[in-house]
């Protein structure tokens, strides 16, 4: 609600209420004051509309763009096994941001939660691995910000293995390289 000083004028966006004076000597001043308030209100409304339009246009540049995306995950593993700068790379045809948020997970992982908006999103996941008789489980989360034709994010995962618990933390970078 916008409240204008003076004769009780309040604008709520849906209605205008005014308290008018009935004294004939104040009518000309009231009319000038009202005209000025209406002009100021319209100017404020136009400025707000311009800000909203600029924000909407800025948001368009952050939206996910479908196509072939190169995805790179740099991670560091700590625990009984220590590995620095482990790099995984892939290129995939992605039609939606939801696919980017769940791609590169592999067949051994399941997305357990996900929220994806126009500017980014997060996903949680569980993984089960059985390699050469060695069984391990992992839970993790990734957060990604979309920046049009590229995106950045983070990933963290806790893995239970026969050797002990491992923590995997990393960064995710992705960029669109072509149409599908």
C-alpha positions as CSV (number, residue, x, y, z in Angstrom):
1,X,0.0,0.0,0.0
2,X,1.2,3.5,-0.8
3,X,0.0,6.2,1.5
4,X,0.4,9.8,0.2
5,X,0.7,12.7,2.7
6,X,-2.0,15.3,3.0
7,X,-5.7,14.7,2.6
8,X,-5.8,11.0,3.5
9,X,-5.2,9.5,0.1
10,X,-4.2,5.9,0.2
11,X,-3.5,3.6,-2.8
12,X,-3.6,-0.1,-2.4
13,X,-3.2,-1.1,-6.0
14,X,-6.8,-2.1,-6.2
15,X,-8.6,0.9,-5.0
16,X,-8.2,4.6,-4.1
17,X,-9.8,6.2,-1.1
18,X,-9.8,9.9,-0.5
19,X,-11.0,12.2,2.2
20,X,-12.1,15.4,0.5
21,X,-12.7,18.8,2.1
22,X,-16.0,20.4,1.4
23,X,-14.8,24.0,1.9
24,X,-15.0,25.7,-1.5
25,X,-11.8,27.7,-0.8
26,X,-9.8,24.5,-0.6
27,X,-11.1,22.9,-3.9
28,X,-8.6,24.4,-6.2
29,X,-5.7,23.5,-3.9
30,X,-7.1,20.0,-3.4
31,X,-7.4,19.6,-7.2
32,X,-3.7,20.6,-7.7
33,X,-2.6,18.4,-4.8
34,X,-4.6,15.5,-6.1
35,X,-3.2,15.9,-9.6
36,X,0.4,16.1,-8.2
37,X,-0.2,13.0,-6.1
38,X,-1.6,11.1,-9.1
39,X,1.3,12.1,-11.2
40,X,3.8,11.0,-8.5
41,X,2.0,7.7,-8.0
42,X,2.0,7.0,-11.8
43,X,5.7,7.9,-11.9
44,X,6.4,5.5,-9.0
45,X,4.3,2.8,-10.7
46,X,6.2,3.2,-14.0
47,X,9.6,3.1,-12.2
48,X,8.5,-0.1,-10.4
49,X,7.3,-1.6,-13.7
50,X,10.7,-0.8,-15.4
51,X,12.5,-2.4,-12.5
52,X,10.4,-5.5,-12.7
53,X,10.9,-5.7,-16.5
54,X,14.7,-5.3,-16.1
55,X,14.7,-8.0,-13.4
56,X,12.7,-10.3,-15.7
57,X,15.1,-9.7,-18.6
58,X,18.1,-10.4,-16.3
59,X,16.4,-13.6,-15.2
60,X,16.2,-14.7,-18.8
61,X,20.0,-14.7,-19.0
62,X,20.2,-17.1,-16.0
63,X,17.8,-19.7,-17.3
64,X,19.0,-23.1,-18.5
65,X,19.5,-23.4,-22.2
66,X,19.0,-27.0,-23.7
67,X,21.7,-28.5,-25.8
68,X,24.9,-30.6,-25.5
69,X,26.6,-29.8,-22.1
70,X,30.1,-30.6,-21.0
71,X,30.0,-31.4,-17.3
72,X,33.2,-31.4,-15.2
73,X,33.3,-32.4,-11.5
74,X,36.5,-31.6,-9.5
75,X,36.5,-33.4,-6.2
76,X,38.7,-34.1,-3.2
77,X,38.3,-37.4,-1.2
78,X,39.3,-37.5,2.5
79,X,39.2,-40.4,4.9
80,X,41.2,-43.6,5.0
81,X,42.0,-42.9,1.3
82,X,43.1,-39.3,0.4
83,X,42.8,-38.1,-3.2
84,X,43.1,-34.5,-4.4
85,X,41.8,-33.1,-7.6
86,X,39.9,-36.1,-8.9
87,X,38.3,-35.0,-12.2
88,X,35.3,-36.6,-13.9
89,X,34.1,-35.3,-17.3
90,X,31.2,-36.1,-19.5
91,X,29.2,-34.6,-22.4
92,X,25.5,-35.1,-22.6
93,X,22.5,-33.8,-24.6
94,X,20.2,-32.2,-22.0
95,X,16.7,-31.0,-22.7
96,X,16.0,-29.6,-19.2
97,X,17.6,-28.2,-16.1
98,X,16.2,-31.2,-14.2
99,X,18.4,-33.5,-16.4
100,X,21.5,-31.3,-15.5
101,X,20.7,-31.7,-11.9
102,X,20.6,-35.5,-12.1
103,X,23.0,-36.2,-15.0
104,X,26.4,-37.7,-14.5
105,X,25.1,-39.7,-11.5
106,X,25.4,-43.2,-13.1
107,X,23.1,-46.2,-12.8
108,X,24.1,-46.9,-9.2
109,X,22.6,-43.6,-7.9
110,X,19.0,-42.5,-7.3
111,X,17.9,-38.9,-6.9
112,X,16.0,-38.7,-3.5
113,X,15.0,-35.0,-3.6
114,X,15.3,-32.2,-6.1
115,X,14.1,-28.7,-6.5
116,X,14.9,-26.9,-9.7
117,X,14.0,-23.3,-10.5
118,X,14.8,-20.9,-13.3
119,X,18.1,-19.8,-11.6
120,X,19.3,-23.0,-10.2
121,X,18.5,-25.9,-7.9
122,X,19.6,-28.6,-5.6
123,X,19.4,-32.4,-5.5
124,X,20.0,-35.1,-2.9
125,X,21.0,-38.6,-3.9
126,X,21.8,-42.1,-2.6
127,X,24.2,-44.4,-4.3
128,X,25.0,-48.1,-3.9
129,X,28.1,-49.6,-5.4
130,X,29.2,-53.2,-5.6
131,X,32.6,-53.4,-7.2
132,X,34.6,-56.7,-7.1
133,X,32.7,-57.8,-4.0
134,X,33.3,-54.6,-2.2
135,X,29.9,-53.0,-1.2
136,X,29.6,-49.3,-0.4
137,X,26.8,-46.8,0.1
138,X,26.8,-43.0,-0.4
139,X,24.5,-40.1,0.3
140,X,25.1,-36.6,-1.0
141,X,23.8,-33.3,-2.2
142,X,24.6,-30.9,-5.1
143,X,23.7,-27.3,-5.5
144,X,23.9,-25.6,-8.9
145,X,23.4,-22.0,-10.2
146,X,22.3,-21.7,-13.8
147,X,23.9,-18.8,-15.8
148,X,22.4,-19.3,-19.2
149,X,24.8,-21.4,-21.2
150,X,27.0,-22.3,-18.2
151,X,26.5,-23.3,-14.6
152,X,28.5,-23.7,-11.4
153,X,27.9,-25.6,-8.3
154,X,29.1,-27.7,-5.4
155,X,28.7,-31.3,-4.4
156,X,29.3,-33.2,-1.2
157,X,29.0,-36.9,-0.5
158,X,29.5,-39.2,2.5
159,X,30.5,-42.7,1.4
160,X,30.5,-45.8,3.7
161,X,33.0,-48.4,2.5
162,X,34.7,-51.5,4.0
163,X,37.8,-49.4,4.4
164,X,35.9,-46.7,6.4
165,X,33.9,-43.5,5.7
166,X,35.1,-41.3,2.9
167,X,34.0,-37.6,2.4
168,X,33.9,-36.4,-1.1
169,X,33.6,-32.6,-1.7
170,X,33.8,-31.0,-5.1
171,X,32.9,-28.3,-7.5
172,X,30.7,-28.7,-10.6
173,X,31.1,-26.7,-13.8
174,X,29.1,-27.2,-16.9
175,X,28.8,-25.4,-20.1
176,X,26.6,-25.7,-23.2
177,X,28.8,-26.4,-26.3
178,X,26.2,-27.1,-29.0
179,X,22.7,-28.0,-30.0
180,X,21.7,-31.7,-29.6
